[in-house]
Amino acid sequence: MENNLRWLLYKTNEEKFPYKIYLEEKPNEFLILKVQARWPGPGKKIFCISEGYLHQEKIEDTEPVEECNIILFKRFGKKLNLILDRKTKRRCWFIFLKKEYKTRPGDYYEQIFWITQSAMKMRGAGAYIPQGGKKEQMEIIIDQRERYPYKFANALTKRENLPVGDYALIKDKKIIAVAEKKTMDNFLHEIRGYDIFKSSLEELKQYKYKAVIFDSPYSDFINPKKNLFYRPSYTADILADLYVNFPEIQFMFFENRKLANEWLYRWFKRIWKD
């Protein structure tokens, strides 16, 4: 039986931080946060202080003020998204920020804020997108066999022979994302050796982020006036087979090369910021 992660709230003796939250991130391992209230009020955010992690055995032997299971515990960059298993006060977010000391360049301190669904609605907040370091540049490897490579503004690019894919995003000297670019003619030629093509996709699966990008719309593949090599129904079946056999790979279709280039740039940029 799968273990449920838990949310525990304890009372403290501190005036400024009268409560302490225990968030079970992994079975029996809790993230401890000192907080200023039991729950953020309407339109409010609560400042928190982290006390690090604590194992189940070391949790104080007193009755918590609140206790419930956690349905969702998921991190998105600097944001931790929680959904609690109860009828009210269910959804909340913790934002973890690093700020540089004004008098000590290169040294950072942590700020944590706790906000709720109602607060987000009142603020009319848009989507949260991590911004990453301002001075950092993406590092992208372009396969040497790419004759007309995409362009990536403000990125460090270099040409190498990639083991798989045409474009790779590098972070901390490791490949973290790979994209394979396909024209329609190129794809239709490759499915003549369909098993070989699927083997190359198996190699893509070793990376956390992977995509196959087509610089033609899906409609072209099933249009007999543009697809002169195979019956449209056969091509559609092949594409459907790829979606089912490789659900972890993003297969993206675009109206033209320019849009495909733009999507790949934004995709890499978002992954880089994580």
C-alpha positions in Angstrom: 0.0 0.0 0.0 1.4 3.4 -1.0 2.3 5.7 2.0 0.5 9.0 2.2 2.6 12.1 2.7 1.5 14.2 5.7 0.9 17.8 6.7 1.5 18.5 10.4 1.0 21.8 12.2 2.3 22.4 15.7 2.0 25.3 18.2 5.2 26.9 19.3 6.1 29.3 22.2 7.5 31.9 19.9 5.6 35.2 19.6 6.7 36.0 16.0 6.5 32.5 14.7 3.7 30.8 16.7 3.4 27.8 14.5 5.6 25.2 12.8 4.7 23.2 9.7 6.1 19.7 9.1 5.8 18.9 5.4 6.5 15.2 4.6 8.5 15.4 1.3 9.5 11.8 1.3 8.3 9.0 3.6 9.3 9.8 7.1 11.4 12.8 6.0 9.9 16.2 6.9 10.7 19.8 5.8 10.3 22.1 8.8 9.0 25.7 8.4 8.4 28.2 11.1 5.3 30.3 10.1 3.5 33.4 11.4 0.0 32.1 11.2 -2.0 28.8 10.8 -3.0 29.8 7.3 -2.5 33.0 5.2 -5.5 35.4 5.4 -7.3 36.7 2.3 -4.9 38.4 0.0 -2.0 37.9 2.4 1.3 36.1 2.2 3.2 34.7 5.2 6.9 34.9 5.7 8.5 31.5 6.7 11.8 30.4 8.1 13.2 27.0 7.2 14.6 24.7 9.9 15.8 22.1 7.4 14.8 18.5 7.4 13.9 16.1 10.2 13.3 12.4 10.4 10.1 11.0 11.7 11.8 9.7 14.9 12.8 13.2 16.0 9.5 14.9 15.6 8.2 16.3 18.9 6.0 13.9 20.9 3.0 16.2 21.2 -0.4 16.4 19.5 -0.4 18.5 16.4 -2.9 21.3 16.0 -3.6 20.1 12.5 -2.9 16.9 10.7 -3.9 15.7 7.2 -2.6 13.9 4.2 -1.0 15.6 1.2 -2.5 14.8 -2.1 0.0 16.7 -4.2 3.6 17.7 -3.3 5.3 19.1 -6.4 8.2 21.5 -7.0 8.3 23.9 -10.0 11.6 25.6 -9.8 11.5 27.9 -6.8 7.8 27.1 -6.2 6.4 24.2 -4.1 2.8 23.4 -4.9 0.7 21.6 -2.2 -2.8 20.2 -2.3 -4.1 19.0 1.1 -6.6 16.2 1.7 -9.4 18.2 3.4 -12.5 20.1 2.5 -11.3 23.7 3.1 -7.9 25.4 3.0 -6.6 22.9 0.6 -4.4 24.6 -2.0 -1.3 26.6 -1.2 2.2 27.4 -2.5 5.6 28.1 -0.9 8.0 30.3 -2.8 11.7 29.8 -2.1 13.8 32.8 -3.1 17.6 33.5 -2.9 18.5 37.1 -2.3 22.0 38.5 -2.6 23.3 40.6 0.4 23.7 44.2 -0.7 26.9 44.5 1.4 28.3 41.0 0.6 28.3 40.4 -3.1 28.3 36.7 -3.9 26.6 35.8 -0.6 23.0 34.9 -0.5 20.2 34.4 2.0 16.9 32.6 1.7 13.4 34.1 1.7 10.3 31.8 1.9 6.7 33.0 1.4 3.5 31.0 1.9 0.5 32.0 -0.3 -2.9 30.4 -0.9 -5.3 30.0 -3.8 -7.5 32.8 -2.5 -4.6 35.2 -2.3 -3.5 34.3 -5.9 -7.1 35.1 -7.1 -7.3 38.4 -5.3 -3.9 39.4 -6.7 -4.9 38.3 -10.2 -1.4 36.8 -10.5 -0.3 35.3 -13.8 1.6 32.2 -14.4 4.6 31.6 -12.2 7.7 31.2 -14.3 11.2 30.8 -12.7 13.5 33.5 -13.9 16.9 31.9 -13.1 20.2 33.8 -13.0 20.3 37.1 -14.8 23.9 36.7 -15.9 23.8 33.1 -17.0 23.7 32.1 -20.7 22.2 28.9 -22.1 24.7 26.4 -23.5 23.5 24.6 -26.5 25.3 22.0 -28.7 24.2 21.8 -32.3 25.0 18.6 -34.1 27.7 19.1 -36.8 25.6 17.4 -39.3 22.9 20.1 -39.1 23.4 22.0 -42.4 21.0 24.9 -41.6 20.9 25.1 -37.8 18.4 27.1 -35.8 19.5 30.3 -34.2 19.4 30.9 -30.4 19.7 34.5 -29.3 22.0 35.2 -26.3 23.0 31.6 -26.0 26.5 30.0 -26.1 26.4 27.6 -29.0 29.0 25.1 -30.3 29.1 22.4 -33.0 29.8 18.8 -32.0 28.7 15.3 -33.0 25.8 14.4 -30.8 25.1 10.8 -30.0 21.4 11.4 -30.6 19.3 14.4 -31.6 20.2 17.6 -33.4 20.2 20.1 -30.5 21.2 19.5 -26.8 20.9 21.8 -23.8 23.9 21.7 -21.4 23.8 22.5 -17.7 26.5 21.8 -15.2 28.5 20.1 -18.0 25.7 17.5 -18.6 23.1 17.2 -21.4 19.7 17.8 -19.8 17.5 18.2 -22.9 17.7 16.9 -26.4 15.6 17.7 -29.5 15.5 15.9 -32.8 14.5 18.1 -35.8 12.6 16.6 -38.7 11.4 17.9 -42.0 8.4 16.1 -43.5 10.5 14.6 -46.3 13.2 13.5 -43.9 10.6 11.8 -41.6 8.9 10.1 -44.5 12.2 8.8 -45.7 13.2 7.5 -42.2 10.0 5.5 -41.6 11.1 3.2 -44.5 13.4 1.9 -41.7 10.8 2.3 -39.0 12.5 0.0 -36.4 15.8 1.9 -36.8 14.0 5.2 -36.3 12.4 3.8 -33.1 15.8 2.8 -31.9 17.0 6.3 -32.1 14.0 7.4 -30.1 14.8 4.9 -27.4 18.2 6.7 -27.1 16.4 10.0 -26.5 14.6 8.4 -23.5 17.7 8.5 -21.4 17.4 12.3 -21.0 14.9 14.0 -18.7 13.6 16.4 -21.4 13.2 15.2 -25.0 11.3 16.3 -28.1 10.9 15.6 -31.8 10.2 18.8 -33.8 8.5 18.8 -37.2 8.7 22.0 -39.2 5.5 21.1 -41.1 2.0 21.0 -39.7 0.3 17.7 -39.0 -2.2 18.4 -41.8 0.6 18.2 -44.4 1.4 14.6 -43.3 -2.1 13.4 -44.1 -2.6 15.6 -47.2 -2.2 13.4 -50.3 -1.2 16.5 -52.3 1.8 17.1 -50.1 2.6 13.6 -48.9 3.4 11.8 -52.1 5.2 8.8 -50.5 2.6 7.0 -48.4 -1.1 6.8 -48.0 -2.3 9.5 -45.5 -3.9 6.9 -43.3 -0.7 4.9 -43.1 1.3 8.0 -42.1 -1.3 8.9 -39.5 -1.1 5.4 -38.0 2.7 5.6 -37.8 2.5 8.9 -36.0 -0.2 7.5 -33.6 2.1 4.5 -33.0 4.9 6.9 -32.0 2.7 8.8 -29.5 1.6 5.5 -27.8 5.1 3.9 -27.7 6.9 7.0 -26.6 4.6 9.0 -24.3 7.5 10.6 -22.6 8.7 12.3 -25.8 7.1 15.5 -27.0 6.1 15.4 -30.7 5.6 18.9 -31.9 4.3 20.1 -35.3 4.7 23.7 -36.6 3.6 25.7 -39.6 7.1 26.5 -40.6 10.7 26.5 -39.6 10.6 29.9 -37.9 7.9 28.8 -35.4 9.8 25.5 -34.7 12.9 27.5 -34.0 11.0 29.8 -31.6 9.4 26.9 -29.7 12.7 25.1 -29.2 14.4 28.3 -28.0 11.6 28.9 -25.4 11.6 25.2 -24.4 15.3 25.2 -23.8 15.1 28.6 -22.0 12.4 27.3 -19.6 14.4 24.1 -18.8 17.6 26.1 -18.3 15.9 28.3 -15.6 14.7 25.3 -13.5 
